[in-house]
Amino acid sequence: MFKSFAAITAAVLVSANSISFADENDLFSQFSSSSVFKETTNSSVESRSSERITSAEDLRERLKTAGFDAKVAGSRIASCEKKLEPWTFPVLAILSEDEANVTIVLGLSTSADASEELPAEKLLNMMAASQKHAPALFAFHAERARTELSVTLPNVDLTGSKVRDEINRMSVLAKSTAEIWATVQQKQDATTTSQPESTQSLANAEVELNGQWSAAKTDKEAFAIEFKTGGTFNLVYINNGQQTKSSGQFAATQNSLTLTGSDGLKLEGKFTLTSATEFQLELQNSTVLTFKKS
């Protein structure tokens, strides 16, 4: 079982007192707080995005700040796409009429006939998944003639980063539950279009990961990792400007990534290589970290 994110962070912080890094040219001298956080702190739009959302244009700007190619799709709706190989999910951000909430919707499988009834077994499976993954909701939308995954968020301090993180979590959940909602044709198409990385060997995974990566969890908290040939890593954890360091061995498969530090650090999660320059690591508490290659 994965350890909780809090436990992982505690292990990283404790390790700082027991490790000495004598090499002045190591990874951590190459990363500054400004370089790790440049996505979240250099945007004037993001700095204002804690303001209340009141229009479709506001929704579009939040999605753009989050890195999506978004457009207005209705009086209270903005749309974009989220790609997580082998899937591409249409995304809607919908502002409630009282402006109290914003609902994020991922389109799953479509139906040629809106009046067509879903098999009882599929409906029951979707209901069970909704209970298991609440507040995420799996449902069939008759007007849009498709099954969907949705989450409703309060319209309070809803920044572009928060929207991006929620869409990332939802897409990972949708991919992991495809057996429930996907049609036979979708499953066949997904198998056909899967990237080579999804079936890569451990050796290939290590080759793909070699290099420096960073992920910002919030505007004050981030990780920077360097993966090296032979399965070793160096890691820096930054929180409120304070840096903590660790190093050790890593192991990557097509589904998981595990970092084992020489100081007792253990960081592991579900691993998804979304492109040659981006991967996602989902921890046990459903926190999704999106790492980008430097």
C-alpha positions in Angstrom: 0.0 0.0 0.0 1.2 3.5 -0.7 2.1 5.7 2.3 0.1 8.9 2.7 1.5 12.1 1.2 1.8 13.6 4.7 4.0 10.6 5.8 6.1 11.0 2.7 6.6 14.7 3.3 7.5 14.0 7.0 10.1 11.4 5.9 11.6 13.9 3.4 11.8 16.6 6.1 13.4 14.4 8.7 16.0 13.2 6.2 17.4 16.7 5.8 19.3 16.6 9.1 21.0 13.3 8.3 22.3 13.8 4.7 25.3 15.8 3.6 25.7 16.9 0.0 29.3 17.9 -0.6 29.2 18.2 -4.4 28.6 21.9 -5.2 27.6 21.0 -8.7 24.8 18.6 -7.9 21.2 18.9 -8.9 20.1 21.2 -6.1 22.6 24.0 -7.0 20.9 24.0 -10.5 17.3 24.5 -9.2 16.2 27.7 -7.6 12.8 28.3 -6.1 12.0 30.7 -9.0 12.7 28.1 -11.7 10.5 25.5 -10.0 7.6 27.8 -9.4 7.8 29.9 -12.6 4.6 28.5 -14.0 2.6 29.5 -10.9 4.2 32.8 -9.9 5.0 34.5 -13.1 1.5 34.8 -14.4 -0.4 38.0 -13.6 -3.6 36.2 -14.6 -3.0 33.5 -11.9 -2.3 36.1 -9.2 -5.8 37.5 -9.8 -7.5 34.2 -10.3 -8.7 33.9 -6.6 -11.4 36.4 -7.6 -14.9 34.9 -7.8 -15.9 33.5 -11.2 -18.9 35.3 -12.7 -18.9 34.4 -16.4 -18.0 32.0 -19.1 -15.1 34.3 -20.0 -13.8 33.9 -16.4 -14.0 30.1 -16.8 -12.1 30.3 -20.1 -9.4 32.3 -18.5 -9.0 29.9 -15.6 -8.6 27.0 -18.1 -6.1 29.0 -20.1 -4.1 29.8 -17.0 -4.1 26.1 -16.3 -2.5 25.5 -19.7 -5.6 24.4 -21.7 -6.6 25.7 -25.1 -10.1 26.8 -23.9 -13.0 28.6 -25.5 -16.4 29.9 -24.4 -19.1 27.2 -25.2 -22.2 28.8 -23.7 -23.4 31.6 -21.4 -22.0 29.9 -18.4 -19.8 27.2 -20.0 -16.2 27.0 -21.2 -14.7 24.0 -22.9 -11.3 22.4 -23.6 -9.7 18.9 -24.0 -7.6 16.8 -21.6 -5.2 14.2 -23.2 -4.1 11.3 -21.2 -2.9 8.6 -23.5 -4.6 6.7 -25.0 -7.6 8.8 -24.2 -8.7 12.4 -25.1 -11.5 13.7 -22.8 -13.7 16.6 -23.8 -13.9 18.9 -20.8 -16.7 21.4 -19.8 -16.4 23.9 -16.9 -20.0 25.0 -16.0 -20.9 27.9 -13.7 -24.0 27.4 -11.7 -26.8 29.9 -12.1 -26.3 31.2 -8.5 -22.6 31.4 -9.2 -22.0 29.4 -6.0 -20.3 26.4 -7.7 -18.4 25.3 -10.8 -18.8 21.8 -12.1 -16.0 20.2 -14.1 -17.3 17.5 -16.6 -15.3 15.0 -18.5 -17.1 13.4 -21.4 -16.6 9.6 -21.5 -18.5 7.4 -24.0 -21.0 8.8 -26.4 -24.3 7.2 -27.6 -25.6 7.5 -31.1 -29.1 7.4 -29.8 -29.8 9.6 -26.8 -32.9 7.6 -26.0 -30.9 4.3 -25.9 -30.9 2.8 -22.4 -27.6 1.8 -20.8 -27.3 -1.8 -19.8 -28.4 -2.3 -16.2 -25.0 -3.8 -15.3 -23.1 -0.7 -16.6 -25.5 1.6 -14.6 -24.9 -0.4 -11.4 -21.1 -0.3 -12.0 -21.2 3.5 -12.5 -23.3 3.9 -9.3 -20.8 1.8 -7.4 -17.9 3.8 -8.8 -19.6 7.1 -7.8 -19.9 5.8 -4.2 -16.3 4.6 -4.1 -14.8 7.8 -5.6 -17.2 10.4 -4.2 -17.5 13.4 -4.7 -16.8 12.3 -8.3 -20.0 11.3 -10.0 -20.4 8.9 -13.0 -23.7 9.4 -14.8 -25.4 9.4 -18.2 -26.3 12.9 -19.6 -29.3 12.5 -21.9 -29.0 15.9 -23.6 -25.3 15.4 -24.4 -26.0 11.7 -25.2 -23.0 10.4 -23.3 -21.7 9.0 -20.0 -19.8 11.6 -18.0 -17.6 12.0 -15.0 -18.2 15.2 -13.0 -17.0 17.0 -9.8 -18.6 20.1 -8.4 -16.3 22.7 -6.8 -17.2 25.7 -4.6 -16.7 29.0 -6.4 -14.2 30.2 -3.8 -10.5 31.0 -4.6 -10.8 28.7 -7.6 -7.5 29.4 -9.3 -6.2 28.0 -12.6 -3.9 25.7 -10.7 -6.8 24.2 -8.7 -8.8 23.7 -11.9 -5.8 22.0 -13.6 -5.2 19.7 -10.6 -8.9 18.7 -10.5 -9.0 17.9 -14.2 -5.8 15.9 -13.8 -7.2 13.9 -11.0 -10.4 13.3 -12.9 -8.6 12.2 -16.1 -6.5 9.7 -14.1 -9.7 8.4 -12.4 -11.4 8.1 -15.8 -8.5 6.2 -17.3 -8.3 3.8 -14.4 -12.1 3.1 -14.5 -12.4 2.7 -18.3 -13.5 -0.9 -17.9 -16.7 0.5 -16.4 -17.7 3.1 -18.9 -15.8 2.5 -22.2 -17.6 0.9 -25.1 -16.1 -2.1 -26.9 -15.0 0.1 -29.8 -13.4 2.6 -27.5 -11.4 -0.2 -25.8 -10.3 -1.5 -29.2 -9.3 2.0 -30.3 -7.4 2.6 -27.0 -5.4 -0.6 -27.5 -4.6 0.3 -31.1 -3.5 3.9 -30.4 -1.6 3.3 -27.1 1.8 4.8 -27.1 4.9 2.5 -26.9 5.6 3.9 -23.4 2.5 2.2 -22.0 4.1 -1.3 -22.6 7.7 -0.3 -22.2 10.2 -2.4 -20.3 11.8 -1.3 -17.1 15.0 -0.4 -18.9 13.1 1.7 -21.5 11.2 3.5 -18.7 14.5 4.4 -17.0 15.9 5.7 -20.3 12.7 7.9 -20.8 13.0 9.3 -17.3 16.7 10.2 -17.4 17.1 13.9 -16.8 15.7 16.6 -14.6 12.0 17.0 -13.8 9.9 19.4 -11.6 6.4 19.5 -10.3 4.6 22.4 -8.4 2.0 21.1 -6.0 1.0 24.6 -4.9 2.6 28.1 -5.4 4.8 27.4 -2.4 5.4 23.7 -2.5 7.2 21.7 -5.2 9.5 18.8 -6.1 12.6 18.6 -8.4 14.0 15.3 -9.3 17.0 14.1 -11.4 16.9 10.5 -12.7 20.2 9.0 -13.7 21.3 6.0 -15.7 21.5 2.9 -13.5 18.4 3.7 -11.5 19.6 6.4 -9.1 17.9 9.7 -8.3 18.5 13.0 -6.5 15.5 14.9 -5.1 14.8 18.3 -3.7 11.6 19.2 -1.9 10.8 22.9 -1.6 8.2 24.2 0.9 7.9 27.9 1.6 11.4 28.5 0.3 13.0 25.8 2.4 14.8 23.0 0.5 15.2 19.4 1.7 17.3 16.9 -0.1 17.4 13.1 -0.7 19.0 10.6 -3.0 18.8 6.9 -3.6 17.4 4.3 -6.1 14.3 4.4 -8.2 12.3 1.7 -10.0 9.9 2.4 -12.9 7.4 0.1 -14.6 4.6 0.8 -17.0 2.3 1.5 -14.1 4.3 2.5 -11.0 7.3 4.6 -9.9 9.1 4.0 -6.6 11.8 6.2 -5.0 13.7 4.6 -2.2 16.1 7.1 -0.4 19.3 6.1 1.4 17.9 8.1 4.3 14.7 6.1 4.6 12.5 8.1 2.2 9.9 6.0 0.4 7.9 7.7 -2.3 5.7 5.6 -4.6 2.6 6.0 -6.7 0.8 5.2 -9.9 3.0 6.3 -12.8 1.7 7.6 -16.2 4.1 8.8 -18.8 1.8 11.2 -20.8 4.5 12.4 -23.2 8.2 12.5 -23.7 8.4 15.6 -21.5 5.6 15.0 -18.9 4.5 12.3 -16.5 2.0 12.1 -13.7 2.5 10.4 -10.3 -0.7 9.7 -8.4 -0.2 9.1 -4.7 -2.4 7.0 -2.3 -4.4 10.0 -1.2 -5.3 10.8 -4.8 -2.9 13.7 -5.0 -1.7 13.9 -8.6 1.7 15.5 -9.3 2.4 16.5 -12.9 6.2 16.5 -13.6 7.6 18.3 -16.6 11.1 17.8 -18.0 13.5 20.7 -17.8 
